[in-house]
Amino acid sequence: MKGQLREELETRFEREARLLALLNHPRIVSVFDADYCEDGRPYYVMELVDGHPLGQLVKDGGPVAERLACEILK
């Protein structure tokens, strides 16, 4: 079972990597490549975006102001 699950996860990772590479939008981080580390862990090579993680924004300031939340969702 573990082998089959691993194979399904790898197939899903590779399919998602191909789809992510096709996306091109100013509000979506570009994915340039995907591969596996020597120990088998998968990784994406993504565009570096200047800014702060949304989770950190919420953690630092509590609830996000309605106006900022609307901008983020756009």
All heavy atoms as a GROMACS GRO file, in nm:
protein
  593
    1MET      N    1   0.082  -0.120   0.000
    1MET     CA    2   0.000   0.000   0.000
    1MET      C    3   0.086   0.126   0.000
    1MET      O    4   0.056   0.221  -0.069
    1MET     CB    5  -0.093  -0.004   0.122
    1MET     CG    6  -0.189   0.112   0.130
    1MET     SD    7  -0.310   0.105  -0.002
    1MET     CE    8  -0.409   0.242   0.035
    2LYS      N    9   0.193   0.128   0.078
    2LYS     CA   10   0.278   0.248   0.084
    2LYS      C   11   0.336   0.280  -0.053
    2LYS      O   12   0.344   0.396  -0.090
    2LYS     CB   13   0.391   0.229   0.185
    2LYS     CG   14   0.347   0.247   0.328
    2LYS     CD   15   0.465   0.245   0.421
    2LYS     CE   16   0.420   0.265   0.564
    2LYS     NZ   17   0.532   0.269   0.656
    3GLY      N   18   0.377   0.179  -0.128
    3GLY     CA   19   0.432   0.202  -0.262
    3GLY      C   20   0.330   0.263  -0.355
    3GLY      O   21   0.360   0.354  -0.432
    4GLN      N   22   0.206   0.214  -0.347
    4GLN     CA   23   0.100   0.266  -0.432
    4GLN      C   24   0.067   0.410  -0.394
    4GLN      O   25   0.049   0.496  -0.481
    4GLN     CB   26  -0.025   0.180  -0.421
    4GLN     CG   27  -0.138   0.228  -0.510
    4GLN     CD   28  -0.264   0.143  -0.495
    4GLN    OE1   29  -0.267   0.049  -0.418
    4GLN    NE2   30  -0.366   0.178  -0.569
    5LEU      N   31   0.059   0.437  -0.265
    5LEU     CA   32   0.031   0.574  -0.219
    5LEU      C   33   0.141   0.669  -0.263
    5LEU      O   34   0.115   0.778  -0.312
    5LEU     CB   35   0.016   0.577  -0.066
    5LEU     CG   36  -0.009   0.715  -0.005
    5LEU    CD1   37  -0.136   0.779  -0.061
    5LEU    CD2   38  -0.018   0.705   0.146
    6ARG      N   39   0.266   0.626  -0.247
    6ARG     CA   40   0.380   0.709  -0.289
    6ARG      C   41   0.372   0.740  -0.438
    6ARG      O   42   0.394   0.853  -0.481
    6ARG     CB   43   0.510   0.636  -0.254
    6ARG     CG   44   0.636   0.698  -0.304
    6ARG     CD   45   0.672   0.816  -0.222
    6ARG     NE   46   0.797   0.873  -0.270
    6ARG     CZ   47   0.860   0.968  -0.211
    6ARG    NH1   48   0.816   1.015  -0.099
    6ARG    NH2   49   0.970   1.016  -0.261
    7GLU      N   50   0.339   0.639  -0.516
    7GLU     CA   51   0.328   0.657  -0.661
    7GLU      C   52   0.216   0.754  -0.696
    7GLU      O   53   0.232   0.841  -0.782
    7GLU     CB   54   0.302   0.521  -0.728
    7GLU     CG   55   0.305   0.526  -0.878
    7GLU     CD   56   0.289   0.388  -0.939
    7GLU    OE1   57   0.354   0.294  -0.891
    7GLU    OE2   58   0.209   0.377  -1.035
    8GLU      N   59   0.102   0.745  -0.627
    8GLU     CA   60  -0.009   0.836  -0.650
    8GLU      C   61   0.028   0.979  -0.613
    8GLU      O   62  -0.007   1.074  -0.685
    8GLU     CB   63  -0.131   0.792  -0.570
    8GLU     CG   64  -0.196   0.666  -0.622
    8GLU     CD   65  -0.310   0.617  -0.534
    8GLU    OE1   66  -0.358   0.694  -0.448
    8GLU    OE2   67  -0.350   0.500  -0.552
    9LEU      N   68   0.100   0.995  -0.502
    9LEU     CA   69   0.142   1.129  -0.460
    9LEU      C   70   0.242   1.189  -0.558
    9LEU      O   71   0.235   1.309  -0.589
    9LEU     CB   72   0.202   1.124  -0.320
    9LEU     CG   73   0.103   1.096  -0.207
    9LEU    CD1   74   0.177   1.078  -0.074
    9LEU    CD2   75  -0.001   1.206  -0.196
   10GLU      N   76   0.333   1.108  -0.609
   10GLU     CA   77   0.429   1.157  -0.708
   10GLU      C   78   0.358   1.198  -0.836
   10GLU      O   79   0.390   1.302  -0.895
   10GLU     CB   80   0.535   1.051  -0.736
   10GLU     CG   81   0.633   1.034  -0.622
   10GLU     CD   82   0.736   0.925  -0.647
   10GLU    OE1   83   0.731   0.859  -0.753
   10GLU    OE2   84   0.822   0.906  -0.560
   11THR      N   85   0.262   1.118  -0.879
   11THR     CA   86   0.185   1.150  -0.999
   11THR      C   87   0.110   1.282  -0.980
   11THR      O   88   0.110   1.368  -1.069
   11THR     CB   89   0.086   1.037  -1.032
   11THR    OG1   90   0.159   0.916  -1.054
   11THR    CG2   91   0.003   1.070  -1.155
   12ARG      N   92   0.050   1.298  -0.863
   12ARG     CA   93  -0.023   1.422  -0.834
   12ARG      C   94   0.071   1.542  -0.831
   12ARG      O   95   0.041   1.647  -0.887
   12ARG     CB   96  -0.096   1.409  -0.701
   12ARG     CG   97  -0.174   1.532  -0.665
   12ARG     CD   98  -0.250   1.515  -0.537
   12ARG     NE   99  -0.313   1.639  -0.500
   12ARG     CZ  100  -0.392   1.653  -0.397
   12ARG    NH1  101  -0.420   1.551  -0.319
   12ARG    NH2  102  -0.445   1.771  -0.368
   13PHE      N  103   0.186   1.528  -0.766
   13PHE     CA  104   0.284   1.635  -0.758
   13PHE      C  105   0.327   1.677  -0.898
   13PHE      O  106   0.331   1.797  -0.930
   13PHE     CB  107   0.406   1.591  -0.676
   13PHE     CG  108   0.521   1.687  -0.681
   13PHE    CD1  109   0.517   1.806  -0.611
   13PHE    CD2  110   0.633   1.658  -0.757
   13PHE    CE1  111   0.623   1.895  -0.616
   13PHE    CE2  112   0.740   1.746  -0.762
   13PHE     CZ  113   0.735   1.865  -0.692
   14GLU      N  114   0.358   1.582  -0.982
   14GLU     CA  115   0.406   1.612  -1.117
   14GLU      C  116   0.295   1.677  -1.202
   14GLU      O  117   0.320   1.772  -1.277
   14GLU     CB  118   0.459   1.485  -1.183
   14GLU     CG  119   0.589   1.440  -1.117
   14GLU     CD  120   0.627   1.297  -1.148
   14GLU    OE1  121   0.563   1.233  -1.234
   14GLU    OE2  122   0.723   1.249  -1.083
   15ARG      N  123   0.171   1.631  -1.187
   15ARG     CA  124   0.058   1.692  -1.259
   15ARG      C  125   0.038   1.836  -1.213
   15ARG      O  126   0.022   1.927  -1.295
   15ARG     CB  127  -0.068   1.609  -1.236
   15ARG     CG  128  -0.189   1.664  -1.312
   15ARG     CD  129  -0.315   1.581  -1.291
   15ARG     NE  130  -0.358   1.586  -1.152
   15ARG     CZ  131  -0.370   1.480  -1.072
   15ARG    NH1  132  -0.341   1.360  -1.116
   15ARG    NH2  133  -0.410   1.494  -0.947
   16GLU      N  134   0.040   1.858  -1.082
   16GLU     CA  135   0.022   1.993  -1.029
   16GLU      C  136   0.136   2.084  -1.072
   16GLU      O  137   0.113   2.202  -1.103
   16GLU     CB  138   0.010   1.989  -0.878
   16GLU     CG  139  -0.120   1.929  -0.831
   16GLU     CD  140  -0.131   1.917  -0.680
   16GLU    OE1  141  -0.034   1.951  -0.609
   16GLU    OE2  142  -0.237   1.874  -0.634
   17ALA      N  143   0.258   2.034  -1.076
   17ALA     CA  144   0.372   2.116  -1.119
   17ALA      C  145   0.355   2.160  -1.264
   17ALA      O  146   0.380   2.277  -1.297
   17ALA     CB  147   0.502   2.037  -1.103
   18ARG      N  148   0.309   2.071  -1.350
   18ARG     CA  149   0.286   2.107  -1.490
   18ARG      C  150   0.177   2.214  -1.501
   18ARG      O  151   0.190   2.311  -1.576
   18ARG     CB  152   0.248   1.985  -1.572
   18ARG     CG  153   0.364   1.894  -1.605
   18ARG     CD  154   0.327   1.790  -1.711
   18ARG     NE  155   0.212   1.708  -1.674
   18ARG     CZ  156   0.218   1.598  -1.600
   18ARG    NH1  157   0.333   1.556  -1.554
   18ARG    NH2  158   0.109   1.529  -1.572
   19LEU      N  159   0.069   2.197  -1.426
   19LEU     CA  160  -0.040   2.294  -1.430
   19LEU      C  161   0.002   2.430  -1.375
   19LEU      O  162  -0.031   2.534  -1.431
   19LEU     CB  163  -0.161   2.241  -1.353
   19LEU     CG  164  -0.232   2.122  -1.418
   19LEU    CD1  165  -0.336   2.064  -1.324
   19LEU    CD2  166  -0.294   2.161  -1.550
   20LEU      N  167   0.075   2.429  -1.264
   20LEU     CA  168   0.122   2.554  -1.205
   20LEU      C  169   0.214   2.630  -1.300
   20LEU      O  170   0.211   2.753  -1.306
   20LEU     CB  171   0.194   2.528  -1.073
   20LEU     CG  172   0.106   2.486  -0.956
   20LEU    CD1  173   0.192   2.437  -0.841
   20LEU    CD2  174   0.017   2.599  -0.913
   21ALA      N  175   0.295   2.557  -1.376
   21ALA     CA  176   0.386   2.621  -1.470
   21ALA      C  177   0.311   2.691  -1.583
   21ALA      O  178   0.363   2.785  -1.643
   21ALA     CB  179   0.483   2.517  -1.527
   22LEU      N  180   0.188   2.650  -1.609
   22LEU     CA  181   0.108   2.712  -1.715
   22LEU      C  182   0.040   2.842  -1.672
   22LEU      O  183   0.001   2.922  -1.756
   22LEU     CB  184   0.000   2.614  -1.763
   22LEU     CG  185   0.050   2.487  -1.830
   22LEU    CD1  186  -0.068   2.393  -1.858
   22LEU    CD2  187   0.123   2.520  -1.959
   23LEU      N  188   0.026   2.862  -1.542
   23LEU     CA  189  -0.042   2.981  -1.492
   23LEU      C  190   0.043   3.105  -1.512
   23LEU      O  191   0.162   3.105  -1.486
   23LEU     CB  192  -0.075   2.966  -1.343
   23LEU     CG  193  -0.174   2.856  -1.307
   23LEU    CD1  194  -0.189   2.846  -1.156
   23LEU    CD2  195  -0.308   2.879  -1.373
   24ASN      N  196  -0.020   3.210  -1.558
   24ASN     CA  197   0.051   3.336  -1.579
   24ASN      C  198  -0.046   3.449  -1.544
   24ASN      O  199  -0.134   3.485  -1.623
   24ASN     CB  200   0.099   3.347  -1.723
   24ASN     CG  201   0.179   3.472  -1.747
   24ASN    OD1  202   0.218   3.541  -1.653
   24ASN    ND2  203   0.204   3.503  -1.872
   25HIS      N  204  -0.030   3.504  -1.425
   25HIS     CA  205  -0.117   3.612  -1.378
   25HIS      C  206  -0.039   3.696  -1.279
   25HIS      O  207   0.039   3.643  -1.200
   25HIS     CB  208  -0.242   3.552  -1.312
   25HIS     CG  209  -0.346   3.653  -1.281
   25HIS    ND1  210  -0.342   3.730  -1.166
   25HIS    CD2  211  -0.456   3.691  -1.349
   25HIS    CE1  212  -0.446   3.811  -1.165
   25HIS    NE2  213  -0.517   3.789  -1.274
   26PRO      N  214  -0.058   3.827  -1.280
   26PRO     CA  215   0.018   3.914  -1.189
   26PRO      C  216  -0.004   3.884  -1.041
   26PRO      O  217   0.081   3.915  -0.959
   26PRO     CB  218  -0.032   4.054  -1.221
   26PRO     CG  219  -0.118   4.045  -1.340
   26PRO     CD  220  -0.146   3.902  -1.369
   27ARG      N  221  -0.113   3.821  -1.005
   27ARG     CA  222  -0.141   3.792  -0.864
   27ARG      C  223  -0.117   3.646  -0.826
   27ARG      O  224  -0.158   3.603  -0.720
   27ARG     CB  225  -0.284   3.832  -0.830
   27ARG     CG  226  -0.308   3.982  -0.846
   27ARG     CD  227  -0.424   4.025  -0.762
   27ARG     NE  228  -0.454   4.164  -0.781
   27ARG     CZ  229  -0.413   4.260  -0.699
   27ARG    NH1  230  -0.339   4.232  -0.596
   27ARG    NH2  231  -0.448   4.385  -0.721
   28ILE      N  232  -0.051   3.573  -0.916
   28ILE     CA  233  -0.018   3.433  -0.888
   28ILE      C  234   0.133   3.417  -0.899
   28ILE      O  235   0.193   3.458  -0.998
   28ILE     CB  236  -0.088   3.337  -0.986
   28ILE    CG1  237  -0.240   3.350  -0.973
   28ILE    CG2  238  -0.044   3.193  -0.962
   28ILE    CD1  239  -0.318   3.267  -1.074
   29VAL      N  240   0.194   3.359  -0.800
   29VAL     CA  241   0.338   3.335  -0.802
   29VAL      C  242   0.371   3.235  -0.912
   29VAL      O  243   0.306   3.131  -0.925
   29VAL     CB  244   0.386   3.280  -0.665
   29VAL    CG1  245   0.532   3.241  -0.670
   29VAL    CG2  246   0.361   3.381  -0.556
   30SER      N  247   0.470   3.267  -0.993
   30SER     CA  248   0.510   3.177  -1.102
   30SER      C  249   0.590   3.060  -1.048
   30SER      O  250   0.674   3.076  -0.958
   30SER     CB  251   0.596   3.253  -1.204
   30SER     OG  252   0.521   3.356  -1.264
   31VAL      N  253   0.565   2.943  -1.104
   31VAL     CA  254   0.642   2.823  -1.072
   31VAL      C  255   0.726   2.791  -1.195
   31VAL      O  256   0.673   2.772  -1.304
   31VAL     CB  257   0.549   2.704  -1.036
   31VAL    CG1  258   0.630   2.577  -1.016
   31VAL    CG2  259   0.468   2.737  -0.911
   32PHE      N  260   0.858   2.788  -1.176
   32PHE     CA  261   0.950   2.769  -1.288
   32PHE      C  262   0.991   2.623  -1.308
   32PHE      O  263   1.020   2.581  -1.419
   32PHE     CB  264   1.076   2.854  -1.268
   32PHE     CG  265   1.046   3.000  -1.254
   32PHE    CD1  266   1.079   3.068  -1.138
   32PHE    CD2  267   0.984   3.070  -1.355
   32PHE    CE1  268   1.054   3.204  -1.125
   32PHE    CE2  269   0.958   3.206  -1.343
   32PHE     CZ  270   0.993   3.272  -1.228
   33ASP      N  271   0.996   2.548  -1.199
   33ASP     CA  272   1.044   2.411  -1.210
   33ASP      C  273   0.996   2.333  -1.088
   33ASP      O  274   0.954   2.391  -0.988
   33ASP     CB  275   1.197   2.409  -1.215
   33ASP     CG  276   1.254   2.278  -1.267
   33ASP    OD1  277   1.176   2.192  -1.314
   33ASP    OD2  278   1.377   2.261  -1.259
   34ALA      N  279   1.004   2.202  -1.098
   34ALA     CA  280   0.972   2.114  -0.986
   34ALA      C  281   1.058   1.990  -1.001
   34ALA      O  282   1.087   1.946  -1.112
   34ALA     CB  283   0.824   2.077  -0.989
   35ASP      N  284   1.101   1.937  -0.888
   35ASP     CA  285   1.187   1.818  -0.891
   35ASP      C  286   1.185   1.753  -0.755
   35ASP      O  287   1.102   1.787  -0.670
   35ASP     CB  288   1.329   1.858  -0.931
   35ASP     CG  289   1.404   1.746  -1.003
   35ASP    OD1  290   1.362   1.628  -0.991
   35ASP    OD2  291   1.503   1.776  -1.069
   36TYR      N  292   1.277   1.662  -0.733
   36TYR     CA  293   1.288   1.590  -0.606
   36TYR      C  294   1.428   1.607  -0.550
   36TYR      O  295   1.527   1.603  -0.624
   36TYR     CB  296   1.261   1.440  -0.626
   36TYR     CG  297   1.119   1.412  -0.670
   36TYR    CD1  298   1.086   1.407  -0.805
   36TYR    CD2  299   1.018   1.393  -0.577
   36TYR    CE1  300   0.956   1.381  -0.845
   36TYR    CE2  301   0.888   1.367  -0.617
   36TYR     CZ  302   0.858   1.361  -0.750
   36TYR     OH  303   0.729   1.337  -0.790
   37CYS      N  304   1.437   1.626  -0.418
   37CYS     CA  305   1.567   1.629  -0.349
   37CYS      C  306   1.627   1.488  -0.354
   37CYS      O  307   1.558   1.391  -0.386
   37CYS     CB  308   1.548   1.669  -0.202
   37CYS     SG  309   1.481   1.833  -0.177
   38GLU      N  310   1.753   1.479  -0.320
   38GLU     CA  311   1.819   1.348  -0.319
   38GLU      C  312   1.750   1.249  -0.226
   38GLU      O  313   1.749   1.129  -0.250
   38GLU     CB  314   1.966   1.363  -0.280
   38GLU     CG  315   2.050   1.428  -0.387
   38GLU     CD  316   2.196   1.440  -0.348
   38GLU    OE1  317   2.238   1.380  -0.247
   38GLU    OE2  318   2.269   1.510  -0.420
   39ASP      N  319   1.689   1.300  -0.118
   39ASP     CA  320   1.620   1.212  -0.023
   39ASP      C  321   1.476   1.182  -0.064
   39ASP      O  322   1.401   1.119   0.009
   39ASP     CB  323   1.625   1.269   0.118
   39ASP     CG  324   1.552   1.401   0.132
   39ASP    OD1  325   1.488   1.446   0.035
   39ASP    OD2  326   1.558   1.460   0.241
   40GLY      N  327   1.434   1.233  -0.182
   40GLY     CA  328   1.302   1.201  -0.233
   40GLY      C  329   1.194   1.305  -0.207
   40GLY      O  330   1.083   1.293  -0.256
   41ARG      N  331   1.225   1.408  -0.129
   41ARG     CA  332   1.125   1.511  -0.102
   41ARG      C  333   1.104   1.598  -0.226
   41ARG      O  334   1.201   1.641  -0.288
   41ARG     CB  335   1.168   1.600   0.014
   41ARG     CG  336   1.168   1.529   0.148
   41ARG     CD  337   1.216   1.619   0.259
   41ARG     NE  338   1.356   1.657   0.232
   41ARG     CZ  339   1.412   1.771   0.268
   41ARG    NH1  340   1.343   1.862   0.334
   41ARG    NH2  341   1.538   1.797   0.240
   42PRO      N  342   0.978   1.626  -0.261
   42PRO     CA  343   0.952   1.711  -0.378
   42PRO      C  344   0.968   1.859  -0.344
   42PRO      O  345   0.955   1.899  -0.229
   42PRO     CB  346   0.805   1.680  -0.409
   42PRO     CG  347   0.747   1.639  -0.278
   42PRO     CD  348   0.857   1.571  -0.202
   43TYR      N  349   1.001   1.939  -0.446
   43TYR     CA  350   1.010   2.083  -0.425
   43TYR      C  351   0.971   2.157  -0.553
   43TYR      O  352   0.978   2.102  -0.663
   43TYR     CB  353   1.149   2.127  -0.379
   43TYR     CG  354   1.257   2.108  -0.483
   43TYR    CD1  355   1.285   2.207  -0.576
   43TYR    CD2  356   1.334   1.991  -0.487
   43TYR    CE1  357   1.385   2.191  -0.671
   43TYR    CE2  358   1.434   1.973  -0.582
   43TYR     CZ  359   1.459   2.074  -0.674
   43TYR     OH  360   1.557   2.057  -0.768
   44TYR      N  361   0.927   2.281  -0.535
   44TYR     CA  362   0.899   2.372  -0.646
   44TYR      C  363   1.004   2.482  -0.648
   44TYR      O  364   1.048   2.527  -0.543
   44TYR     CB  365   0.764   2.442  -0.628
   44TYR     CG  366   0.643   2.354  -0.636
   44TYR    CD1  367   0.557   2.342  -0.528
   44TYR    CD2  368   0.612   2.284  -0.751
   44TYR    CE1  369   0.443   2.263  -0.534
   44TYR    CE2  370   0.499   2.204  -0.759
   44TYR     CZ  371   0.415   2.194  -0.651
   44TYR     OH  372   0.304   2.116  -0.657
   45VAL      N  373   1.040   2.528  -0.767
   45VAL     CA  374   1.122   2.648  -0.782
   45VAL      C  375   1.024   2.756  -0.823
   45VAL      O  376   0.964   2.750  -0.930
   45VAL     CB  377   1.230   2.629  -0.890
   45VAL    CG1  378   1.311   2.757  -0.908
   45VAL    CG2  379   1.320   2.511  -0.856
   46MET      N  380   1.008   2.855  -0.732
   46MET     CA  381   0.906   2.956  -0.752
   46MET      C  382   0.967   3.096  -0.758
   46MET      O  383   1.077   3.119  -0.711
   46MET     CB  384   0.806   2.951  -0.636
   46MET     CG  385   0.739   2.817  -0.620
   46MET     SD  386   0.645   2.802  -0.468
   46MET     CE  387   0.508   2.908  -0.505
   47GLU      N  388   0.890   3.186  -0.817
   47GLU     CA  389   0.925   3.328  -0.822
   47GLU      C  390   0.940   3.383  -0.680
   47GLU      O  391   0.860   3.349  -0.592
   47GLU     CB  392   0.812   3.399  -0.896
   47GLU     CG  393   0.816   3.547  -0.893
   47GLU     CD  394   0.691   3.608  -0.956
   47GLU    OE1  395   0.589   3.539  -0.973
   47GLU    OE2  396   0.697   3.728  -0.986
   48LEU      N  397   1.040   3.466  -0.658
   48LEU     CA  398   1.056   3.532  -0.530
   48LEU      C  399   0.972   3.660  -0.532
   48LEU      O  400   0.986   3.745  -0.619
   48LEU     CB  401   1.203   3.568  -0.505
   48LEU     CG  402   1.232   3.645  -0.378
   48LEU    CD1  403   1.192   3.563  -0.255
   48LEU    CD2  404   1.379   3.683  -0.372
   49VAL      N  405   0.882   3.670  -0.436
   49VAL     CA  406   0.792   3.785  -0.429
   49VAL      C  407   0.822   3.862  -0.301
   49VAL      O  408   0.830   3.803  -0.193
   49VAL     CB  409   0.645   3.739  -0.429
   49VAL    CG1  410   0.551   3.857  -0.416
   49VAL    CG2  411   0.615   3.660  -0.555
   50ASP      N  412   0.838   3.992  -0.315
   50ASP     CA  413   0.861   4.077  -0.199
   50ASP      C  414   0.731   4.095  -0.123
   50ASP      O  415   0.627   4.124  -0.183
   50ASP     CB  416   0.914   4.213  -0.245
   50ASP     CG  417   0.959   4.300  -0.130
   50ASP    OD1  418   1.008   4.246  -0.029
   50ASP    OD2  419   0.945   4.422  -0.140
   51GLY      N  420   0.733   4.076   0.006
   51GLY     CA  421   0.613   4.094   0.086
   51GLY      C  422   0.618   4.009   0.211
   51GLY      O  423   0.724   3.958   0.249
   52HIS      N  424   0.503   3.993   0.272
   52HIS     CA  425   0.494   3.918   0.397
   52HIS      C  426   0.391   3.807   0.381
   52HIS      O  427   0.288   3.827   0.315
   52HIS     CB  428   0.452   4.010   0.512
   52HIS     CG  429   0.542   4.127   0.529
   52HIS    ND1  430   0.666   4.117   0.588
   52HIS    CD2  431   0.528   4.256   0.494
   52HIS    CE1  432   0.724   4.236   0.589
   52HIS    NE2  433   0.642   4.322   0.532
   53PRO      N  434   0.414   3.694   0.445
   53PRO     CA  435   0.314   3.586   0.441
   53PRO      C  436   0.184   3.633   0.507
   53PRO      O  437   0.185   3.705   0.607
   53PRO     CB  438   0.377   3.474   0.522
   53PRO     CG  439   0.522   3.506   0.530
   53PRO     CD  440   0.532   3.655   0.520
   54LEU      N  441   0.072   3.593   0.451
   54LEU     CA  442  -0.057   3.631   0.506
   54LEU      C  443  -0.071   3.585   0.650
   54LEU      O  444  -0.122   3.658   0.735
   54LEU     CB  445  -0.170   3.572   0.420
   54LEU     CG  446  -0.312   3.605   0.462
   54LEU    CD1  447  -0.335   3.755   0.464
   54LEU    CD2  448  -0.411   3.537   0.369
   55GLY      N  449  -0.025   3.464   0.681
   55GLY     CA  450  -0.032   3.413   0.817
   55GLY      C  451   0.041   3.503   0.915
   55GLY      O  452  -0.004   3.524   1.028
   56GLN      N  453   0.153   3.556   0.873
   56GLN     CA  454   0.230   3.646   0.960
   56GLN      C  455   0.156   3.777   0.981
   56GLN      O  456   0.155   3.832   1.091
   56GLN     CB  457   0.368   3.674   0.899
   56GLN     CG  458   0.463   3.747   0.992
   56GLN     CD  459   0.499   3.664   1.113
   56GLN    OE1  460   0.531   3.546   1.102
   56GLN    NE2  461   0.494   3.723   1.230
   57LEU      N  462   0.090   3.826   0.878
   57LEU     CA  463   0.012   3.948   0.888
   57LEU      C  464  -0.098   3.933   0.994
   57LEU      O  465  -0.116   4.018   1.080
   57LEU     CB  466  -0.050   3.983   0.752
   57LEU     CG  467  -0.141   4.104   0.747
   57LEU    CD1  468  -0.063   4.232   0.769
   57LEU    CD2  469  -0.213   4.108   0.613
   58VAL      N  470  -0.168   3.822   0.990
   58VAL     CA  471  -0.274   3.797   1.086
   58VAL      C  472  -0.216   3.777   1.226
   58VAL      O  473  -0.268   3.831   1.324
   58VAL     CB  474  -0.358   3.674   1.044
   58VAL    CG1  475  -0.458   3.635   1.151
   58VAL    CG2  476  -0.428   3.703   0.912
   59LYS      N  477  -0.106   3.703   1.235
   59LYS     CA  478  -0.043   3.677   1.365
   59LYS      C  479   0.005   3.806   1.430
   59LYS      O  480  -0.014   3.827   1.550
   59LYS     CB  481   0.074   3.580   1.346
   59LYS     CG  482   0.142   3.540   1.474
   59LYS     CD  483   0.255   3.444   1.444
   59LYS     CE  484   0.332   3.410   1.569
   59LYS     NZ  485   0.446   3.323   1.543
   60ASP      N  486   0.064   3.894   1.352
   60ASP     CA  487   0.118   4.019   1.406
   60ASP      C  488   0.011   4.120   1.444
   60ASP      O  489   0.026   4.192   1.542
   60ASP     CB  490   0.212   4.085   1.304
   60ASP     CG  491   0.342   4.009   1.287
   60ASP    OD1  492   0.371   3.920   1.369
   60ASP    OD2  493   0.414   4.038   1.189
   61GLY      N  494  -0.095   4.126   1.366
   61GLY     CA  495  -0.190   4.233   1.387
   61GLY      C  496  -0.330   4.188   1.424
   61GLY      O  497  -0.421   4.270   1.429
   62GLY      N  498  -0.349   4.061   1.448
   62GLY     CA  499  -0.484   4.014   1.478
   62GLY      C  500  -0.571   4.021   1.355
   62GLY      O  501  -0.523   4.000   1.245
   63PRO      N  502  -0.697   4.057   1.371
   63PRO     CA  503  -0.787   4.063   1.256
   63PRO      C  504  -0.737   4.165   1.152
   63PRO      O  505  -0.685   4.270   1.188
   63PRO     CB  506  -0.919   4.109   1.316
   63PRO     CG  507  -0.910   4.073   1.461
   63PRO     CD  508  -0.765   4.085   1.497
   64VAL      N  509  -0.755   4.131   1.027
   64VAL     CA  510  -0.714   4.219   0.918
   64VAL      C  511  -0.828   4.315   0.888
   64VAL      O  512  -0.945   4.276   0.885
   64VAL     CB  513  -0.680   4.135   0.792
   64VAL    CG1  514  -0.647   4.223   0.674
   64VAL    CG2  515  -0.567   4.039   0.822
   65ALA      N  516  -0.795   4.442   0.866
   65ALA     CA  517  -0.897   4.543   0.835
   65ALA      C  518  -0.973   4.502   0.709
   65ALA      O  519  -0.918   4.442   0.618
   65ALA     CB  520  -0.831   4.679   0.813
   66GLU      N  521  -1.101   4.535   0.706
   66GLU     CA  522  -1.188   4.494   0.596
   66GLU      C  523  -1.133   4.540   0.460
   66GLU      O  524  -1.132   4.465   0.364
   66GLU     CB  525  -1.328   4.550   0.617
   66GLU     CG  526  -1.427   4.506   0.511
   66GLU     CD  527  -1.566   4.557   0.538
   66GLU    OE1  528  -1.598   4.597   0.652
   66GLU    OE2  529  -1.646   4.558   0.443
   67ARG      N  530  -1.087   4.663   0.454
   67ARG     CA  531  -1.034   4.717   0.328
   67ARG      C  532  -0.913   4.635   0.279
   67ARG      O  533  -0.903   4.602   0.162
   67ARG     CB  534  -0.997   4.863   0.346
   67ARG     CG  535  -0.951   4.929   0.219
   67ARG     CD  536  -0.913   5.076   0.245
   67ARG     NE  537  -0.915   5.147   0.122
   67ARG     CZ  538  -0.994   5.248   0.094
   67ARG    NH1  539  -1.078   5.293   0.184
   67ARG    NH2  540  -0.988   5.309  -0.022
   68LEU      N  541  -0.820   4.603   0.370
   68LEU     CA  542  -0.703   4.524   0.335
   68LEU      C  543  -0.744   4.382   0.294
   68LEU      O  544  -0.692   4.327   0.198
   68LEU     CB  545  -0.604   4.519   0.451
   68LEU     CG  546  -0.478   4.435   0.429
   68LEU    CD1  547  -0.401   4.481   0.305
   68LEU    CD2  548  -0.389   4.440   0.552
   69ALA      N  549  -0.840   4.326   0.366
   69ALA     CA  550  -0.888   4.192   0.332
   69ALA      C  551  -0.946   4.188   0.190
   69ALA      O  552  -0.919   4.094   0.115
   69ALA     CB  553  -0.994   4.146   0.432
   70CYS      N  554  -1.019   4.290   0.154
   70CYS     CA  555  -1.076   4.299   0.019
   70CYS      C  556  -0.965   4.309  -0.086
   70CYS      O  557  -0.973   4.245  -0.191
   70CYS     CB  558  -1.171   4.417   0.007
   70CYS     SG  559  -1.325   4.392   0.098
   71GLU      N  560  -0.862   4.387  -0.059
   71GLU     CA  561  -0.749   4.399  -0.152
   71GLU      C  562  -0.677   4.266  -0.169
   71GLU      O  563  -0.640   4.227  -0.279
   71GLU     CB  564  -0.650   4.506  -0.103
   71GLU     CG  565  -0.691   4.646  -0.134
   71GLU     CD  566  -0.706   4.670  -0.283
   71GLU    OE1  567  -0.612   4.637  -0.360
   71GLU    OE2  568  -0.811   4.721  -0.323
   72ILE      N  569  -0.658   4.195  -0.059
   72ILE     CA  570  -0.590   4.065  -0.064
   72ILE      C  571  -0.673   3.967  -0.147
   72ILE      O  572  -0.619   3.892  -0.229
   72ILE     CB  573  -0.565   4.010   0.078
   72ILE    CG1  574  -0.459   4.097   0.149
   72ILE    CG2  575  -0.522   3.865   0.074
   72ILE    CD1  576  -0.446   4.068   0.297
   73LEU      N  577  -0.804   3.967  -0.127
   73LEU     CA  578  -0.890   3.874  -0.199
   73LEU      C  579  -0.901   3.905  -0.348
   73LEU      O  580  -0.927   3.816  -0.428
   73LEU     CB  581  -1.030   3.872  -0.137
   73LEU     CG  582  -1.035   3.808   0.002
   73LEU    CD1  583  -1.174   3.825   0.062
   73LEU    CD2  584  -0.998   3.662  -0.005
   74LYS      N  585  -0.882   4.031  -0.384
   74LYS     CA  586  -0.886   4.067  -0.528
   74LYS      C  587  -0.776   3.994  -0.598
   74LYS      O  588  -0.778   3.957  -0.707
   74LYS     CB  589  -0.868   4.216  -0.548
   74LYS     CG  590  -0.992   4.296  -0.520
   74LYS     CD  591  -0.964   4.440  -0.557
   74LYS     CE  592  -1.068   4.535  -0.508
   74LYS     NZ  593  -1.035   4.673  -0.535
   0.00000   0.00000   0.00000
